[in-house]
């Protein structure tokens, strides 16, 4: 069975772009509505620069008692480590129906450990170390380190 129609439908409705914008909006609203929880979760502004999204999937769901829908899911990574999924749910007309964020159970630990690396990157940068030197020090790729330069 061919599902190329799903990819074509997703592209024609700009699902990936809309989901990426939805994630940014989700984060902005969380920060605005519950600033304390937001910064307690991410432990500061520098950590936010280390978040990345990557496309995970389009999924068509057929439910017996509910309307069909399509979801677009992004993996959320922090310092190249998986921390969450963000999904946006669309009707078959291409309208946004809902969105949700599903955090990994080890989120707090991953952020705590990563914060140490982020603080080292910031300090090393202030001391004049190159991004390449810092990348070796904290065992990250240079591209990731450069987000804080």
DSSP file (Angstrom, degrees, kcal/mol; ACC not computed):
  #  RESIDUE AA STRUCTURE BP1 BP2  ACC     N-H-->O    O-->H-N    N-H-->O    O-->H-N    TCO  KAPPA ALPHA  PHI   PSI    X-CA   Y-CA   Z-CA
    1    1 A X              0   0    0      0, 0.0     2,-0.4     0, 0.0     0, 0.0   0.000 360.0 360.0 360.0 130.7    0.0    0.0    0.0
    2    2 A X        -     0   0    0      1,-0.1     3,-0.2     2,-0.0     0, 0.0  -0.734 360.0-178.4 -93.8 133.2    1.4    3.4   -1.0
    3    3 A X    >>  +     0   0    0     -2,-0.4     3,-1.2     1,-0.1     4,-1.0   0.053  48.3 116.2-115.4  24.3    1.3    6.3    1.4
    4    4 A X  H 3>  +     0   0    0      1,-0.3     4,-2.5     2,-0.2     5,-0.2   0.806  68.8  69.0 -61.8 -26.2    2.9    8.9   -0.9
    5    5 A X  H 3> S+     0   0    0      1,-0.2     4,-2.9    -3,-0.2    -1,-0.3   0.858  94.6  55.5 -59.4 -34.2   -0.5   10.7   -0.8
    6    6 A X  H <> S+     0   0    0     -3,-1.2     4,-2.8     2,-0.2    -1,-0.2   0.933 109.0  45.2 -66.6 -45.2    0.2   11.5    2.9
    7    7 A X  H  X S+     0   0    0     -4,-1.0     4,-2.5     2,-0.2    -2,-0.2   0.917 115.6  47.8 -62.4 -42.8    3.5   13.2    2.2
    8    8 A X  H  X S+     0   0    0     -4,-2.5     4,-2.5     2,-0.2    -2,-0.2   0.919 113.2  47.4 -64.4 -43.4    2.0   15.1   -0.8
    9    9 A X  H  X S+     0   0    0     -4,-2.9     4,-1.4     2,-0.2    -2,-0.2   0.924 112.3  50.1 -63.1 -44.6   -1.0   16.1    1.4
   10   10 A X  H  <>S+     0   0    0     -4,-2.8     5,-2.5     1,-0.2     6,-0.2   0.903 112.6  47.0 -61.4 -42.5    1.4   17.2    4.2
   11   11 A X  H ><5S+     0   0    0     -4,-2.5     3,-1.4     1,-0.2    -1,-0.2   0.912 109.6  52.7 -66.1 -42.2    3.5   19.2    1.8
   12   12 A X  H 3<5S+     0   0    0     -4,-2.5    -1,-0.2     1,-0.3    -2,-0.2   0.763 114.5  43.0 -67.1 -23.3    0.5   20.9    0.2
   13   13 A X  T 3<5S-     0   0    0     -4,-1.4    -1,-0.3    -5,-0.2    -2,-0.2   0.267 108.5-124.8-103.4   9.6   -0.7   22.0    3.6
   14   14 A X  T <>5 +     0   0    0     -3,-1.4     4,-2.6    -4,-0.1     5,-0.2   0.854  48.8 163.2  52.7  41.8    2.7   23.1    4.9
   15   15 A X  H  >< +     0   0    0     -5,-2.5     4,-2.6     1,-0.2     5,-0.2   0.894  67.6  49.5 -60.5 -43.5    2.5   20.8    7.9
   16   16 A X  H  > S+     0   0    0     -6,-0.2     4,-2.4     2,-0.2    -1,-0.2   0.942 114.6  43.9 -64.4 -46.9    6.2   20.8    8.8
   17   17 A X  H  > S+     0   0    0      1,-0.2     4,-2.3     2,-0.2    -1,-0.2   0.922 115.8  48.1 -62.7 -44.4    6.5   24.6    8.6
   18   18 A X  H  X S+     0   0    0     -4,-2.6     4,-2.2     1,-0.2    -1,-0.2   0.867 111.7  50.0 -66.0 -36.2    3.2   25.1   10.5
   19   19 A X  H  X S+     0   0    0     -4,-2.6     4,-2.3    -5,-0.2    -1,-0.2   0.899 109.5  51.1 -69.5 -40.1    4.3   22.5   13.2
   20   20 A X  H  X S+     0   0    0     -4,-2.4     4,-1.9     2,-0.2    -2,-0.2   0.922 112.8  45.7 -61.4 -44.0    7.7   24.2   13.6
   21   21 A X  H  X S+     0   0    0     -4,-2.3     4,-2.5     1,-0.2    -2,-0.2   0.877 110.1  55.5 -65.5 -37.0    5.9   27.6   14.1
   22   22 A X  H  X S+     0   0    0     -4,-2.2     4,-2.7     2,-0.2    -2,-0.2   0.890 105.6  51.6 -62.1 -39.7    3.5   25.9   16.4
   23   23 A X  H  X S+     0   0    0     -4,-2.3     4,-2.5     2,-0.2    -2,-0.2   0.932 110.4  48.1 -62.4 -45.9    6.4   24.7   18.6
   24   24 A X  H  X S+     0   0    0     -4,-1.9     4,-2.5     1,-0.2    -2,-0.2   0.916 113.4  47.8 -60.2 -42.9    7.8   28.2   18.8
   25   25 A X  H  X S+     0   0    0     -4,-2.5     4,-2.8     2,-0.2     5,-0.2   0.900 109.5  53.3 -64.1 -41.8    4.4   29.5   19.7
   26   26 A X  H  X S+     0   0    0     -4,-2.7     4,-2.3     1,-0.2    -2,-0.2   0.930 111.6  45.5 -57.5 -47.6    3.9   26.8   22.3
   27   27 A X  H  X S+     0   0    0     -4,-2.5     4,-2.5     2,-0.2    -2,-0.2   0.911 113.0  49.9 -65.1 -43.1    7.2   27.7   23.9
   28   28 A X  H  X S+     0   0    0     -4,-2.5     4,-2.3     1,-0.2    -2,-0.2   0.916 112.4  47.4 -61.7 -43.8    6.5   31.5   23.8
   29   29 A X  H  X S+     0   0    0     -4,-2.8     4,-3.2     2,-0.2     5,-0.3   0.896 111.2  51.0 -65.5 -40.1    3.0   31.0   25.4
   30   30 A X  H  X S+     0   0    0     -4,-2.3     4,-2.6    -5,-0.2     8,-0.3   0.931 111.9  47.4 -61.5 -45.6    4.5   28.7   28.1
   31   31 A X  H  < S+     0   0    0     -4,-2.5    -2,-0.2     1,-0.2    -1,-0.2   0.897 117.3  43.0 -63.3 -40.3    7.1   31.3   28.9
   32   32 A X  H  < S+     0   0    0     -4,-2.3     3,-0.4    -5,-0.2    -2,-0.2   0.910 120.9  39.1 -72.4 -43.4    4.5   34.1   29.0
   33   33 A X  H  < S+     0   0    0     -4,-3.2    -2,-0.2     1,-0.2    -3,-0.2   0.794 134.8  15.5 -81.4 -30.0    1.8   32.2   30.9
   34   34 A X     X  +     0   0    0     -4,-2.6     4,-2.6    -5,-0.3    -1,-0.2  -0.455  67.6 165.1-145.9  65.8    4.0   30.3   33.4
   35   35 A X  H  > S+     0   0    0     -3,-0.4     4,-2.6     1,-0.2     5,-0.3   0.854  76.1  53.9 -54.2 -43.2    7.4   32.0   33.5
   36   36 A X  H  > S+     0   0    0      1,-0.2     4,-1.9     2,-0.2    -1,-0.2   0.931 112.5  42.5 -61.0 -47.7    8.5   30.3   36.7
   37   37 A X  H  > S+     0   0    0     -3,-0.2     4,-2.2     2,-0.2    -1,-0.2   0.900 113.1  54.5 -65.4 -41.2    7.8   26.8   35.5
   38   38 A X  H  X S+     0   0    0     -4,-2.6     4,-2.1    -8,-0.3    -2,-0.2   0.948 114.2  38.4 -58.7 -51.8    9.3   27.5   32.1
   39   39 A X  H  X S+     0   0    0     -4,-2.6     4,-1.6     1,-0.2     5,-0.5   0.772 112.7  57.2 -76.0 -24.5   12.6   28.7   33.5
   40   40 A X  H  < S+     0   0    0     -4,-1.9    -1,-0.2    -5,-0.3    -2,-0.2   0.881 110.4  46.1 -67.5 -36.5   12.7   26.1   36.2
   41   41 A X  H  < S+     0   0    0     -4,-2.2    -2,-0.2     1,-0.2    -1,-0.2   0.935 124.3  30.3 -69.2 -47.0   12.4   23.4   33.5
   42   42 A X  H  < S-     0   0    0     -4,-2.1     5,-0.2    -5,-0.2    -2,-0.2   0.496  95.6-137.4 -98.1  -3.8   15.0   24.9   31.2
   43   43 A X     <  -     0   0    0     -4,-1.6    -3,-0.2    -5,-0.2     4,-0.1   0.841  66.1 -21.5  54.5  42.2   17.3   26.4   33.8
   44   44 A X  S  > S-     0   0    0     -5,-0.5     4,-0.8     1,-0.1     3,-0.4  -0.239  76.8 -78.1 115.4 161.7   18.0   29.7   32.0
   45   45 A X  H >> S+     0   0    0      1,-0.2     4,-1.0     2,-0.2     3,-0.6   0.836 117.4  62.6 -66.6 -36.3   18.1   31.4   28.7
   46   46 A X  H >4 S+     0   0    0      1,-0.3     3,-0.6     2,-0.2     4,-0.4   0.882  99.5  55.8 -60.4 -36.6   21.4   30.0   27.5
   47   47 A X  H >4 S+     0   0    0     -3,-0.4     3,-1.4     1,-0.2    -1,-0.3   0.844  98.5  61.9 -63.9 -32.5   19.9   26.5   27.6
   48   48 A X  H X< S+     0   0    0     -4,-0.8     3,-1.4    -3,-0.6    -1,-0.2   0.823  95.4  60.7 -64.2 -30.2   17.1   27.6   25.3
   49   49 A X  T << S+     0   0    0     -4,-1.0    -1,-0.3    -3,-0.6    -2,-0.2   0.678  98.5  59.9 -68.4 -15.4   19.7   28.4   22.6
   50   50 A X  T <  S+     0   0    0     -3,-1.4    29,-1.5    -4,-0.4    30,-0.4   0.396  80.2 108.0 -95.9   2.6   20.7   24.7   22.7
   51   51 A X  E <   -A   78   0A   0     -3,-1.4     2,-0.3    27,-0.2    27,-0.2  -0.608  45.2-179.3 -80.5 140.7   17.2   23.4   21.7
   52   52 A X  E     -A   77   0A   0     25,-2.6    25,-3.1    -2,-0.3     2,-0.4  -0.976  15.2-147.3-135.4 150.1   16.8   21.9   18.2
   53   53 A X  E     -A   76   0A   0     -2,-0.3     2,-0.3    23,-0.2    23,-0.2  -0.900  13.8-177.4-114.4 150.0   13.9   20.4   16.4
   54   54 A X  E     -A   75   0A   0     21,-1.9    21,-3.1    -2,-0.4     2,-0.1  -0.993  34.5-102.9-143.8 141.5   14.0   17.6   13.8
   55   55 A X  E     +A   74   0A   0     -2,-0.3    19,-0.2    19,-0.2     3,-0.1  -0.378  38.8 170.3 -62.1 132.6   11.2   16.1   11.8
   56   56 A X  E     -     0   0A   0     17,-2.8     2,-0.3     1,-0.3    18,-0.2   0.772  50.8 -35.0-107.3 -55.0   10.0   12.7   13.2
   57   57 A X  E     -A   73   0A   0     16,-1.5    16,-2.8     2,-0.0     2,-0.4  -1.000  29.2-132.0-165.1 158.7    6.8   11.8   11.3
   58   58 A X  E     -A   72   0A   0     -2,-0.3     2,-0.4    14,-0.2    14,-0.2  -0.943  35.5-170.1-107.3 141.7    3.5   12.4    9.6
   59   59 A X  E     -A   71   0A   0     12,-2.4    12,-2.7    -2,-0.4     2,-0.5  -0.981  17.4-154.1-140.8 128.0    0.9   10.1   10.8
   60   60 A X  E     -A   70   0A   0     -2,-0.4     2,-0.5    10,-0.2    10,-0.2  -0.860  18.3-163.2 -95.4 129.6   -2.6    9.4    9.5
   61   61 A X  E     -A   69   0A   0      8,-3.1     8,-1.8    -2,-0.5     2,-0.6  -0.963   8.9-166.1-121.3 128.5   -5.0    8.2   12.2
   62   62 A X        -     0   0    0     -2,-0.5     2,-0.4     6,-0.2     6,-0.1  -0.954  10.6-176.9-111.4 117.8   -8.3    6.5   11.5
   63   63 A X        -     0   0    0     -2,-0.6     3,-0.1     3,-0.5    -2,-0.0  -0.923  26.3-137.3-115.5 142.7  -10.6    6.1   14.6
   64   64 A X  S    S+     0   0    0     -2,-0.4    -1,-0.1     1,-0.2     4,-0.1   0.910 101.6  27.6 -63.8 -44.4  -13.9    4.4   14.4
   65   65 A X  S    S+     0   0    0      2,-0.1     2,-0.3     0, 0.0    -1,-0.2   0.464 118.3  56.2-102.4  -1.8  -15.9    6.9   16.5
   66   66 A X  S    S-     0   0    0     -3,-0.1    -3,-0.5     1,-0.1     3,-0.1  -0.837  91.9 -85.9-126.8 163.4  -14.0   10.1   15.8
   67   67 A X        -     0   0    0     -2,-0.3    -2,-0.1     1,-0.1    -1,-0.1  -0.305  50.1-103.8 -64.0 152.5  -13.0   12.0   12.7
   68   68 A X        -     0   0    0     -6,-0.1    24,-0.5    -4,-0.1     2,-0.3  -0.359  45.5-177.9 -68.7 156.8   -9.7   11.0   11.0
   69   69 A X  E     -A   61   0A   0     -8,-1.8    -8,-3.1    22,-0.2     2,-0.4  -0.979  23.7-135.5-152.5 166.1   -6.7   13.3   11.5
   70   70 A X  E     -AB  60  90A   0     20,-2.4    20,-3.4    -2,-0.3     2,-0.4  -0.981  19.3-161.7-123.3 135.8   -3.1   13.8   10.5
   71   71 A X  E     -AB  59  89A   0    -12,-2.7   -12,-2.4    -2,-0.4     2,-0.5  -0.906   8.2-156.0-117.4 149.6   -0.4   14.6   13.0
   72   72 A X  E     -AB  58  88A   0     16,-2.3    16,-2.2    -2,-0.4     2,-0.4  -0.994  18.1-163.5-120.2 126.4    3.1   16.1   12.4
   73   73 A X  E     -AB  57  87A   0    -16,-2.8   -17,-2.8    -2,-0.5   -16,-1.5  -0.925   8.0-165.2-120.6 136.1    5.6   15.3   15.1
   74   74 A X  E     -AB  55  86A   0     12,-2.9    12,-2.3    -2,-0.4     2,-0.4  -0.925  18.8-133.0-112.5 139.6    8.9   16.9   15.8
   75   75 A X  E     -AB  54  85A   0    -21,-3.1   -21,-1.9    -2,-0.4     2,-0.5  -0.768  20.5-146.6 -82.9 137.5   11.7   15.5   18.1
   76   76 A X  E     -AB  53  84A   0      8,-3.2     7,-2.9    -2,-0.4     8,-1.5  -0.935  18.2-170.5-107.5 127.6   13.0   18.1   20.4
   77   77 A X  E     -AB  52  82A   0    -25,-3.1   -25,-2.6    -2,-0.5     2,-0.4  -0.908  15.3-163.1-121.2 146.5   16.7   17.8   21.3
   78   78 A X  E >  S-AB  51  81A   0      3,-2.8     3,-1.9    -2,-0.4   -27,-0.2  -0.989  85.8 -13.6-127.8 119.1   18.8   19.6   23.8
   79   79 A X  T 3  S-     0   0    0    -29,-1.5    -1,-0.1    -2,-0.4   -28,-0.1   0.903 130.4 -56.3  51.1  43.2   22.6   19.3   23.3
   80   80 A X  T 3  S+     0   0    0    -30,-0.4     2,-0.4     1,-0.2    -1,-0.3   0.501 114.9 119.3  69.2   7.4   21.8   16.6   20.8
   81   81 A X  E <  S-B   78   0A   0     -3,-1.9    -3,-2.8    29,-0.0    -1,-0.2  -0.869  70.8-113.3-103.6 135.8   19.9   14.5   23.4
   82   82 A X  E     +B   77   0A   0     -2,-0.4    -5,-0.2    -5,-0.2     3,-0.1  -0.452  45.4 157.5 -63.7 131.0   16.2   13.7   22.9
   83   83 A X  E     -     0   0A   0     -7,-2.9    21,-3.2     1,-0.4     2,-0.3   0.536  56.8 -10.1-128.3 -18.2   14.0   15.5   25.5
   84   84 A X  E     -BC  76 103A   0     -8,-1.5    -8,-3.2    19,-0.3    -1,-0.4  -0.993  49.4-123.4-168.5 167.3   10.5   15.7   24.0
   85   85 A X  E     -BC  75 102A   0     17,-2.0    17,-2.9    -2,-0.3     2,-0.5  -0.976  18.5-161.5-119.2 140.5    8.1   15.3   21.1
   86   86 A X  E     -BC  74 101A   0    -12,-2.3   -12,-2.9    -2,-0.4     2,-0.4  -0.995  13.5-173.9-119.6 127.0    5.9   18.1   19.9
   87   87 A X  E     -BC  73 100A   0     13,-2.8    13,-2.4    -2,-0.5     2,-0.4  -0.957  14.2-161.8-123.7 140.0    2.9   17.1   17.8
   88   88 A X  E     -BC  72  99A   0    -16,-2.2   -16,-2.3    -2,-0.4     2,-0.4  -0.978  15.7-147.3-116.8 134.1    0.4   19.3   16.0
   89   89 A X  E     -BC  71  98A   0      9,-3.2     8,-3.6    -2,-0.4     9,-1.3  -0.869  14.6-168.5-108.8 131.8   -2.9   17.6   15.0
   90   90 A X  E     -BC  70  96A   0    -20,-3.4   -20,-2.4    -2,-0.4     6,-0.2  -0.907  19.1-127.8-121.4 143.6   -4.7   18.6   11.8
   91   91 A X    >   -     0   0    0      4,-2.8     3,-1.9    -2,-0.4   -22,-0.2  -0.330  41.4-100.5 -73.0 169.7   -8.1   17.9   10.4
   92   92 A X  T 3  S+     0   0    0    -24,-0.5    -1,-0.1     1,-0.3   -23,-0.1   0.594 125.1  64.1 -71.3  -8.3   -8.3   16.5    6.9
   93   93 A X  T 3  S-     0   0    0      2,-0.1    -1,-0.3   -80,-0.0     3,-0.1   0.456 121.2-109.4 -86.8  -3.0   -9.2   20.0    5.8
   94   94 A X  S <  S+     0   0    0     -3,-1.9     2,-0.3     1,-0.3    -2,-0.1   0.540  73.0 139.6  87.6   7.5   -5.7   21.1    7.0
   95   95 A X        -     0   0    0      1,-0.1    -4,-2.8     2,-0.0     2,-0.3  -0.617  60.3-108.4 -85.5 144.6   -7.0   23.0   10.0
   96   96 A X  E     +C   90   0A   0     -2,-0.3    -6,-0.3    -6,-0.2     3,-0.1  -0.567  37.9 173.8 -71.4 128.3   -5.1   22.8   13.3
   97   97 A X  E     -     0   0A   0     -8,-3.6     2,-0.3     1,-0.4    -7,-0.2   0.772  59.2 -32.0-102.3 -38.2   -7.2   20.8   15.8
   98   98 A X  E     -C   89   0A   0     -9,-1.3    -9,-3.2     2,-0.0    -1,-0.4  -0.976  48.5-146.0-168.7 169.3   -4.7   20.6   18.7
   99   99 A X  E     -C   88   0A   0     -2,-0.3     2,-0.3   -11,-0.2   -11,-0.2  -0.978  14.6-176.4-145.9 160.0   -1.1   20.4   19.7
  100  100 A X  E     -C   87   0A   0    -13,-2.4   -13,-2.8    -2,-0.3     2,-0.4  -0.995  18.5-144.0-157.1 152.4    0.8   18.7   22.5
  101  101 A X  E     -C   86   0A   0     -2,-0.3     2,-0.6   -15,-0.2   -15,-0.2  -0.976  12.0-165.7-119.1 131.3    4.2   18.3   24.0
  102  102 A X  E     -C   85   0A   0    -17,-2.9   -17,-2.0    -2,-0.4     2,-0.2  -0.940  13.3-153.8-120.6 107.8    5.3   15.0   25.5
  103  103 A X  E     -C   84   0A   0     -2,-0.6   -19,-0.3   -19,-0.2     2,-0.1  -0.546  19.8-111.4 -85.3 145.6    8.4   15.3   27.6
  104  104 A X    >   -     0   0    0    -21,-3.2     3,-1.8    -2,-0.2     4,-0.2  -0.433  26.4-121.6 -66.9 145.4   10.9   12.4   28.2
  105  105 A X  T 3  S+     0   0    0      1,-0.3     3,-0.3     2,-0.1     4,-0.2   0.706 112.9  54.3 -65.3 -18.7   10.9   11.2   31.8
  106  106 A X  T 3> S+     0   0    0      1,-0.2     4,-2.7     2,-0.1    -1,-0.3   0.183  73.5 115.0 -98.7  16.6   14.6   12.0   32.1
  107  107 A X  H <> S+     0   0    0     -3,-1.8     4,-2.8     1,-0.2     5,-0.3   0.917  74.1  49.1 -52.8 -51.8   14.1   15.6   31.0
  108  108 A X  H  > S+     0   0    0     -3,-0.3     4,-2.5     1,-0.2    -1,-0.2   0.902 113.7  46.4 -59.1 -43.1   15.2   17.2   34.4
  109  109 A X  H  > S+     0   0    0      2,-0.2     4,-2.6     1,-0.2     5,-0.2   0.914 112.5  49.8 -65.8 -43.3   18.3   15.0   34.5
  110  110 A X  H  X S+     0   0    0     -4,-2.7     4,-2.3     2,-0.2    -2,-0.2   0.917 114.0  45.3 -62.2 -44.2   19.2   15.8   30.9
  111  111 A X  H  X S+     0   0    0     -4,-2.8     4,-2.4    -5,-0.2    -2,-0.2   0.916 112.3  51.8 -66.4 -43.1   18.8   19.5   31.4
  112  112 A X  H  X S+     0   0    0     -4,-2.5     4,-1.1    -5,-0.3    -2,-0.2   0.942 114.0  42.7 -59.4 -48.8   20.7   19.5   34.7
  113  113 A X  H  X S+     0   0    0     -4,-2.6     4,-1.1     1,-0.2     3,-0.3   0.891 115.0  50.6 -65.5 -39.0   23.7   17.7   33.1
  114  114 A X  H  X S+     0   0    0     -4,-2.3     4,-2.6    -5,-0.2    -1,-0.2   0.833  99.7  64.5 -68.5 -32.1   23.5   19.8   30.0
  115  115 A X  H  X S+     0   0    0     -4,-2.4     4,-2.8     1,-0.2    -1,-0.2   0.866  97.7  56.0 -60.0 -36.6   23.5   23.0   32.1
  116  116 A X  H  X S+     0   0    0     -4,-1.1     4,-2.0    -3,-0.3    -1,-0.2   0.927 109.8  45.6 -60.5 -44.6   27.0   22.2   33.3
  117  117 A X  H  X S+     0   0    0     -4,-1.1     4,-2.5     2,-0.2    -2,-0.2   0.914 112.0  51.3 -64.6 -42.7   28.2   22.0   29.7
  118  118 A X  H  X S+     0   0    0     -4,-2.6     4,-2.5     1,-0.2    -2,-0.2   0.919 109.8  49.4 -61.9 -43.7   26.4   25.2   28.8
  119  119 A X  H  X S+     0   0    0     -4,-2.8     4,-2.4     1,-0.2    -1,-0.2   0.888 110.8  50.5 -63.6 -38.4   28.0   27.1   31.7
  120  120 A X  H  X S+     0   0    0     -4,-2.0     4,-2.8    -5,-0.2     5,-0.2   0.907 109.9  50.6 -63.9 -41.5   31.4   25.8   30.7
  121  121 A X  H  X S+     0   0    0     -4,-2.5     4,-2.4     2,-0.2    -2,-0.2   0.937 111.3  47.7 -61.2 -47.1   30.9   26.9   27.1
  122  122 A X  H  X S+     0   0    0     -4,-2.5     4,-2.0     2,-0.2    -2,-0.2   0.925 115.0  45.4 -61.8 -45.9   29.8   30.4   28.3
  123  123 A X  H  X S+     0   0    0     -4,-2.4     4,-1.6     1,-0.2    -2,-0.2   0.928 113.1  49.4 -63.9 -45.6   32.8   30.7   30.6
  124  124 A X  H  <>S+     0   0    0     -4,-2.8     5,-2.5     1,-0.2     4,-0.3   0.882 109.2  52.8 -63.0 -38.0   35.3   29.4   28.1
  125  125 A X  H ><5S+     0   0    0     -4,-2.4     3,-1.4    -5,-0.2    -1,-0.2   0.927 108.2  50.4 -62.0 -44.3   34.0   31.8   25.5
  126  126 A X  H 3<5S+     0   0    0     -4,-2.0    -1,-0.2     1,-0.3    -2,-0.2   0.804 107.7  54.6 -63.9 -28.9   34.5   34.7   27.9
  127  127 A X  T 3<5S-     0   0    0     -4,-1.6    -1,-0.3    -5,-0.1    -2,-0.2   0.469 123.1-105.8 -85.1  -1.5   38.1   33.5   28.5
  128  128 A X  T < 5 +     0   0    0     -3,-1.4    -3,-0.2    -4,-0.3    -2,-0.1   0.572  65.2 151.7  94.0   9.9   38.8   33.6   24.8
  129  129 A X      < -     0   0    0     -5,-2.5    -1,-0.3     1,-0.1     2,-0.1  -0.457  46.7-113.4 -72.1 147.5   38.8   29.9   23.9
  130  130 A X     >  -     0   0    0     -2,-0.1     4,-2.4     1,-0.1     5,-0.2  -0.366  21.8-113.4 -76.0 159.9   37.8   29.0   20.4
  131  131 A X  H  > S+     0   0    0      1,-0.2     4,-2.6     2,-0.2     5,-0.2   0.870 118.1  55.1 -61.0 -36.6   34.6   27.1   19.6
  132  132 A X  H  > S+     0   0    0      2,-0.2     4,-1.7     1,-0.2    -1,-0.2   0.912 108.9  46.8 -64.2 -42.5   36.7   24.1   18.4
  133  133 A X  H  > S+     0   0    0      1,-0.2     4,-1.9     2,-0.2    -2,-0.2   0.916 114.1  47.4 -64.6 -42.9   38.6   24.0   21.7
  134  134 A X  H  X S+     0   0    0     -4,-2.4     4,-2.5     1,-0.2     5,-0.2   0.896 106.6  57.7 -66.7 -39.8   35.4   24.3   23.7
  135  135 A X  H  X>S+     0   0    0     -4,-2.6     5,-2.1     1,-0.2     4,-0.8   0.905 108.7  46.2 -57.5 -42.5   33.7   21.6   21.6
  136  136 A X  H  <5S+     0   0    0     -4,-1.7     3,-0.4     3,-0.2    -1,-0.2   0.903 110.9  53.6 -65.6 -40.6   36.5   19.1   22.5
  137  137 A X  H  <5S+     0   0    0     -4,-1.9    -2,-0.2     1,-0.2    -1,-0.2   0.906 118.9  32.1 -60.8 -44.3   36.3   20.1   26.2
  138  138 A X  H  <5S-     0   0    0     -4,-2.5    -1,-0.2     2,-0.1    -2,-0.2   0.381 108.0-119.1 -99.6   3.9   32.6   19.5   26.5
  139  139 A X  T  <5S+     0   0    0     -4,-0.8     2,-0.3    -3,-0.4    -3,-0.2   0.926  70.9 122.6  59.6  49.5   32.4   16.6   24.0
  140  140 A X      < -     0   0    0     -5,-2.1    -1,-0.2    -6,-0.2     2,-0.1  -0.900  68.6 -93.7-130.6 162.1   30.0   18.3   21.6
  141  141 A X    >>  -     0   0    0     -2,-0.3     4,-1.8     1,-0.1     3,-0.5  -0.463  35.4-117.3 -74.9 153.3   30.2   19.1   18.0
  142  142 A X  H 3> S+     0   0    0      1,-0.2     4,-2.4     2,-0.2    -1,-0.1   0.845 112.1  60.8 -61.1 -36.3   31.4   22.6   17.1
  143  143 A X  H 3> S+     0   0    0      1,-0.2     4,-0.5     2,-0.2    -1,-0.2   0.895 105.8  47.8 -59.3 -40.9   28.2   23.6   15.4
  144  144 A X  H X4 S+     0   0    0     -3,-0.5     3,-1.1     1,-0.2     4,-0.2   0.925 111.8  49.4 -65.4 -45.0   26.3   23.0   18.7
  145  145 A X  H >< S+     0   0    0     -4,-1.8     3,-2.0     1,-0.2    -2,-0.2   0.868 100.4  65.6 -62.4 -37.8   28.8   25.0   20.7
  146  146 A X  H >< S+     0   0    0     -4,-2.4     3,-1.6     1,-0.3    -1,-0.2   0.697  82.4  76.5 -62.2 -19.5   28.7   27.9   18.2
  147  147 A X  T << S+     0   0    0     -3,-1.1    -1,-0.3    -4,-0.5    -2,-0.2   0.734  97.7  47.0 -63.3 -19.9   25.0   28.6   19.2
  148  148 A X  T <         0   0    0     -3,-2.0    -1,-0.3    -4,-0.2    -2,-0.2   0.355 360.0 360.0-101.9   4.9   26.4   30.2   22.3
  149  149 A X    <         0   0    0     -3,-1.6    -1,-0.2    -4,-0.2    -2,-0.2   0.422 360.0 360.0 -96.6 360.0   29.0   32.3   20.5
